[in-house]
Amino acid sequence: MKILYLTKYSRNGASSRLRSYHYFPLLEKEGLVITVKPFFDEDYLNNLYAKKKISNLKLLFYYLKRFFVLFSIVKYDKVIIEKELFPYFFSWFEKILFLLKVKYIVDYDDAIFHNYDLSKNKIIRFFLKNKISNVMKYSDCVLAGNHYLADKAEQSGARKVVLFPTVIDINRYHSKTFLKKNDPIIIGWIGSPSTFKYMQSLSNVFEELKSKFPIELHIIGATEKLKFKGSTHYFNWSEADEVAMISNFDIGIMPLENTPWELGKCAYKLIQYMGCGLPVVASSVGMNKEVINNGVNGFLVENNNEWIDKLSLLIHDVNLRKEFGENSRKKVEREYNLERNFKKLILLFNNDRK
């Protein structure tokens, strides 16, 4: 069986790595032949993270490259599209695939439909507000990273919707060993330059905690500095080192704003922390409320006072951190591991073989 993956990014793009590349070795073990054709290349990612402008000529090249890839689709038994064929363009080509009876699968781990229906640009909003609904409707199946995305797919008339969370390879993660010393307690965050704005909103929280406890912040993947005068260590993200860096945390955090965009996020940071057996504290928004059992493996919070209160509880009590961490690990083993998702994926492919 030949599978074509039309990802958005190369492997270093988080969404593509976790939603697609993650599964290639397992699929190949089952005898499937995988071909991957990213829309954007590594240069685009490097420029994106460095906040460098991408030339219009280069962007045109990406669109033309994807256009010509479409002529090879007939060679494959199954096509998986990450989000859409062409960003900020009509769903014409997805409709053509539908009319040609190409049964493509489309995969979402973000509410990218809000790039269009909530765009500040009136032209984009007018012409593309229904684009992702159409892409979902024309597909053979939608892989949805959470219930918010699944609900959108069902409302759009998708023929089949499979809940497909963003997960970890549990074998790469090892539970934290909690020591009975209290200084300093490491509060950690992992993310990207685009999501670091959520951490900036907690600067006053960290200042308050610093006045009460010996704390240290570890920040992975950011390119700017936090507005906090206490002890803070910044680390460059790498796939090889991320698990070891997270394992140094004592508490993992995931602040979010409460907007429609955040409802599409798949709580991957929390799942990583929990895979390392960490207690977690997160904004009570979207999928965070599914991953965290409040008071069992972590705390859900709604304002800065609650951030201070719940983090203080965990900083003060090593036994509570250990208990929450053990519960965290168990939940990830049950619900958010790679093998569980892979069984859903291979079943989807095997059903098409019949």
Steps between C-alpha positions, in 0.01 A plus 500: 500500500645837395424800722563864407531745789454864399628663816520871565860496626815292502577290808612799710154651479331385821154432357635299206746304715242406761204436270679331209874421523442343843315212336719425199727236663197313636316514168806379312530204738150403386621493141357836389710713267507863618573804285499843661477832315507804732352829383766712676867401521759535775608847382147626551496372860839655577385836366167471679658438840758773438215736402656564160285599205440230237513635146194485277703311241582232756134475602401460136752218471332314790157530337625384161686207654182381676299551179726268302501239777125464448558346157661198671210427734364220279808291586395471866241290679437760771569873537527675838486881495613705798238773539463613136667472161567872450503751789292813440358366175158367406406134562478442123768231491351302789170508311672373184641208700149429626356507148778269380406262785835539675417405859733725691538524879545847647666558837459788749674586827406870496190706430645637177148575374519805729784631281221557250163545671645729770760672284541876545529522122148545360594353162640181655198474729253547214654259250652233726281485811358162392819362350594248771139387534510410131836322532351292782178432307684380187731268699453130556597541866603777741761427768418747780744578780226583751123522543480864389655408166289184475182701559602738222551207263160353583329839456673529161347175381813284507420140412721356772670658801763326715617653828877493466683686782860614472693242701847396616708186460475396863817289471707819461365650824598402852337599826651771717681400820386745767757606757405630843685826465310816428754735348473597237175365357517503121188621321529416133345583164566368148370663185587715200559872439139538387355363826740674740251788535303279741799478733549878497151535649621319816795729580321648803413150621866400498601820681250422777619140531864613510423710807378187685698205365837415346389443140676472167344521155606279210379612158548286190453625146452875546703766320412796723550554872240488774413818689610345829801593711546166673713201407408394147676260265433491126559192285496449126254232399625180341315178439788298645517695827143611572407205724814537714436872537135449601606234751693769688176687574319455831175649368385542139276792403280590201349850508253589224267781407129420475416567136355284220853438367616341828202262496666323208827432682576140592675538840819335376717679757292352779526153352878533482524617861270224615697240305796600718290444811464870584219682676350766275322834529318643200241752391149358514454525123414254224668160501693584818176416680498151348864419573507630858282338764487798735645411839612156379791548260517879502305822536287704261509874563311803371686807627832615644391449861419137425834458324674624814290286737533172308868538418564585867330176608721293272818688585436450871405131492739249339262211576219671311733552205591134506137384526385723215799395292423130538137562400618705202718221369221244534257716302744548214571127490126434471388772262776699333760257375624441146408132484134572577477759223686278257238227540234751392706601198586152377137394542400792280744393229418130526129565463574656162682186392182294534 
